[in-house]
Amino acid sequence: MNIKLHTPKSLKNGSGMSSLKQFLLSLFATTVSIALTFGTAAVIDHHKQQKAKREIVMMVMYDMYNSLQSVEEVDANIRKLIEGQRQIAEDPAKFDEVVRGRMALVLSTDYTETVERVFSSSIETINTVGNVLFTENVADFYRERKMYNETVCDSLMAKIVRESPYSSLKGTLDLDIMMEALMSNAIRYDMRYRYAQCQQMMNVTDKEIAAYRKQRALMEKSSLDYEAAEDSARNEVIDIVKATEEAKKKLKLE
């Protein structure tokens, strides 16, 4: 027995139901196309935003790391000064040896405020990061960095310049740097805490920091190589001009 299936007249081409069906299918296809287009654009925008966020975070973390390393160096040198005073007090014969070893110690921080200005002055940058606690911790870190420079480095250097302590045994032993040493220790620990907090908040590992530092070192080396090549080319031109002028003098041309 053969059974034939017939398309209902209402769905045959040309019927009202067929036109409605085609319209609905077209509408569905258009809706899906729009959703895919905007969905894909949203995904791409999100990816770009996340990439920009990570780049900003790594830039700030790198700046914080370098600042902290500079502070750690100054703090270690302040401890060496105090230890030197103890050694001289216990054995004055070591005065010349100890003073010579302490004169070249670095007692000033080495950093620039470029990243701080970029991060703090741009609301767009802060919005891109999108983490209020991270922003607050970074701001606190930079305030503490400035405080360290003023209350420790500037204060200590002002005392050394004013008192010239290393010109005599008595002056070296009378140099009072206890307050600077205590401030250095306290601020340094606060800065280390802020740095660790930021690392944890943004899931930045020590390995990532090291890789970023290596990348920046290569970039800086390339920049220095370019500057050296530029200097070499400029000096070469100057040497040629000088040689030409000297040759002209020997010719005694009128």
C-alpha positions as CSV (number, residue, x, y, z in Angstrom):
1,M,0.0,0.0,0.0
2,N,1.5,3.3,-1.0
3,I,0.9,6.3,1.2
4,K,1.4,9.7,-0.3
5,L,2.1,12.7,1.9
6,H,0.7,15.9,0.5
7,T,1.8,19.4,1.5
8,P,-1.2,21.3,3.0
9,K,-2.5,23.9,0.7
10,S,-1.9,26.5,3.3
11,L,1.9,25.9,3.2
12,K,2.2,25.7,-0.6
13,N,4.1,28.4,-2.4
14,G,2.0,31.4,-3.0
15,S,-0.2,30.7,0.0
16,G,-0.4,33.1,3.0
17,M,1.0,30.5,5.4
18,S,4.0,29.9,3.2
19,S,4.8,33.6,3.0
20,L,4.6,33.8,6.8
21,K,6.9,30.8,7.2
22,Q,9.4,32.4,4.9
23,F,9.2,35.7,6.7
24,L,9.8,34.0,10.1
25,L,12.7,32.0,8.8
26,S,14.2,35.2,7.3
27,L,13.6,37.1,10.6
28,F,15.3,34.2,12.5
29,A,18.3,34.2,10.2
30,T,18.7,38.0,10.4
31,T,18.4,37.9,14.2
32,V,21.0,35.1,14.5
33,S,23.3,37.1,12.1
34,I,23.0,40.3,14.2
35,A,23.6,38.3,17.4
36,L,26.7,36.7,16.0
37,T,28.0,40.0,14.7
38,F,27.6,41.9,17.9
39,G,28.5,38.9,20.0
40,T,31.8,38.5,18.1
41,A,32.5,42.2,18.4
42,A,31.8,42.1,22.1
43,V,34.2,39.2,22.5
44,I,36.9,41.0,20.6
45,D,36.4,44.2,22.6
46,H,36.5,42.3,25.8
47,H,39.8,40.6,24.7
48,K,41.3,44.0,23.8
49,Q,40.2,45.5,27.1
50,Q,41.7,42.6,29.1
51,K,44.9,42.8,27.2
52,A,45.1,46.6,27.8
53,K,44.3,46.0,31.5
54,R,47.1,43.4,31.8
55,E,49.6,45.7,30.1
56,I,48.8,48.6,32.5
57,V,49.0,46.3,35.6
58,M,52.4,44.9,34.5
59,M,53.7,48.4,33.8
60,V,52.7,49.5,37.3
61,M,53.9,46.3,39.0
62,Y,57.3,46.7,37.2
63,D,57.6,50.3,38.4
64,M,56.7,49.3,42.0
65,Y,59.2,46.5,41.9
66,N,62.0,48.8,40.8
67,S,61.1,51.4,43.4
68,L,61.1,48.8,46.1
69,Q,64.5,47.5,45.0
70,S,65.9,51.0,45.2
71,V,64.4,51.5,48.7
72,E,65.8,48.1,49.8
73,E,69.3,49.2,48.7
74,V,69.1,52.5,50.6
75,D,67.8,50.7,53.7
76,A,70.7,48.2,53.6
77,N,73.2,51.0,53.3
78,I,71.8,52.8,56.3
79,R,72.3,49.6,58.3
80,K,75.9,49.5,57.0
81,L,76.4,53.1,58.3
82,I,75.1,52.1,61.8
83,E,77.2,49.0,61.8
84,G,80.2,51.1,60.8
85,Q,79.7,53.4,63.7
86,R,79.6,50.4,66.0
87,Q,82.9,49.1,64.6
88,I,84.6,52.4,65.0
89,A,83.3,52.8,68.5
90,E,84.7,49.4,69.5
91,D,88.0,49.9,67.6
92,P,88.9,53.5,66.7
93,A,91.9,52.2,64.7
94,K,89.4,51.1,62.0
95,F,88.2,54.7,61.4
96,D,89.9,55.2,58.1
97,E,89.1,51.8,56.7
98,V,85.4,52.0,57.7
99,V,84.9,55.5,56.5
100,R,86.4,54.7,53.1
101,G,84.1,51.8,52.8
102,R,81.0,53.9,53.6
103,M,81.7,57.1,51.6
104,A,80.5,55.5,48.3
105,L,77.2,54.1,49.7
106,V,74.1,55.0,47.8
107,L,71.7,56.9,50.1
108,S,69.2,58.2,47.6
109,T,66.4,56.3,45.7
110,D,66.6,55.9,42.0
111,Y,63.2,56.1,40.2
112,T,61.1,58.2,37.9
113,E,57.5,59.4,38.4
114,T,56.5,58.8,34.8
115,V,54.4,55.7,35.5
116,E,52.9,57.2,38.6
117,R,51.8,60.3,36.6
118,V,50.3,58.2,33.8
119,F,48.4,56.0,36.2
120,S,47.2,58.6,38.6
121,S,46.2,61.3,36.1
122,S,44.1,59.3,33.7
123,I,40.6,58.2,34.7
124,E,40.5,56.1,31.6
125,T,43.5,54.1,32.8
126,I,42.0,53.6,36.2
127,N,38.7,52.5,34.6
128,T,40.5,50.0,32.3
129,V,42.1,48.3,35.3
130,G,38.7,48.2,37.0
131,N,39.8,47.3,40.5
132,V,39.3,50.0,43.1
133,L,41.4,48.2,45.8
134,F,44.3,47.8,43.4
135,T,44.1,51.5,42.5
136,E,44.1,52.5,46.2
137,N,47.0,50.3,47.1
138,V,49.1,51.7,44.2
139,A,48.3,55.2,45.3
140,D,49.3,54.4,48.8
141,F,52.5,52.8,47.6
142,Y,53.4,56.0,45.6
143,R,52.7,58.2,48.6
144,E,54.9,56.0,50.8
145,R,57.7,56.1,48.2
146,K,57.5,59.9,48.2
147,M,57.5,59.9,52.1
148,Y,60.6,57.6,52.1
149,N,62.5,60.0,49.8
150,E,61.7,63.0,51.9
151,T,61.9,61.6,55.5
152,V,64.8,59.2,55.0
153,C,66.9,60.1,52.0
154,D,66.6,63.9,52.0
155,S,66.9,64.1,55.7
156,L,69.9,61.8,55.9
157,M,71.8,63.6,53.1
158,A,71.0,67.0,54.6
159,K,72.6,65.9,57.9
160,I,75.7,64.6,56.1
161,V,76.1,67.8,54.1
162,R,75.5,70.0,57.1
163,E,77.7,68.1,59.7
164,S,80.4,66.6,57.4
165,P,80.7,63.7,59.9
166,Y,83.3,61.6,58.1
167,S,86.0,64.3,58.5
168,S,86.7,63.2,62.1
169,L,86.3,60.3,64.4
170,K,84.1,62.3,66.8
171,G,81.9,63.6,63.9
172,T,81.3,60.0,62.6
173,L,80.3,58.7,66.0
174,D,78.1,61.7,66.8
175,L,76.1,61.4,63.5
176,D,72.6,60.5,64.7
177,I,70.7,58.6,62.0
178,M,68.5,56.5,64.3
179,M,65.3,58.2,63.3
180,E,66.1,57.8,59.6
181,A,66.9,54.1,60.2
182,L,63.6,53.5,62.0
183,M,61.6,55.4,59.4
184,S,63.3,53.5,56.6
185,N,62.5,50.2,58.2
186,A,58.8,51.1,58.8
187,I,58.1,52.6,55.4
188,R,60.0,49.8,53.6
189,Y,57.8,47.2,55.2
190,D,54.6,49.1,54.3
191,M,55.7,49.4,50.7
192,R,56.5,45.6,50.6
193,Y,53.0,44.9,52.0
194,R,51.4,47.1,49.3
195,Y,53.4,45.5,46.6
196,A,52.4,42.0,47.8
197,Q,48.8,43.0,48.0
198,C,48.7,44.3,44.4
199,Q,50.4,41.1,43.2
200,Q,47.8,39.0,44.9
201,M,44.8,41.1,43.7
202,M,45.9,41.0,40.1
203,N,47.2,37.5,40.1
204,V,50.7,38.6,39.0
205,T,53.4,36.0,39.8
206,D,57.1,36.6,40.5
207,K,57.8,34.7,37.3
208,E,55.7,37.1,35.3
209,I,57.5,40.1,36.8
210,A,60.8,38.6,36.0
211,A,59.8,37.9,32.4
212,Y,58.5,41.5,32.1
213,R,61.7,42.9,33.5
214,K,63.7,40.9,31.0
215,Q,61.5,42.2,28.2
216,R,61.9,45.8,29.3
217,A,65.7,45.3,29.7
218,L,65.9,44.2,26.1
219,M,63.9,47.2,25.0
220,E,66.1,49.6,27.0
221,K,69.2,47.9,25.6
222,S,67.9,48.4,22.0
223,S,67.3,52.1,22.9
224,L,70.8,52.5,24.2
225,D,72.3,50.7,21.2
226,Y,70.4,53.1,19.0
227,E,71.6,56.2,20.9
228,A,75.2,54.8,20.8
229,A,74.9,54.4,17.0
230,E,73.5,57.9,16.6
231,D,76.4,59.3,18.8
232,S,78.9,57.4,16.7
233,A,77.5,58.7,13.4
234,R,77.4,62.3,14.8
235,N,81.0,62.1,16.0
236,E,82.1,60.7,12.7
237,V,80.6,63.7,10.9
238,I,82.3,66.1,13.3
239,D,85.7,64.4,12.9
240,I,85.4,64.6,9.1
241,V,84.5,68.3,9.3
242,K,87.4,69.0,11.6
243,A,89.9,67.0,9.4
244,T,88.7,69.0,6.4
245,E,89.1,72.3,8.2
246,E,92.7,71.3,9.3
247,A,93.5,70.3,5.7
248,K,92.2,73.6,4.4
249,K,94.5,75.5,6.8
250,K,97.5,73.6,5.6
251,L,96.7,74.5,2.0
252,K,96.6,78.2,3.0
253,L,93.9,79.0,0.5
254,E,92.9,82.7,0.1
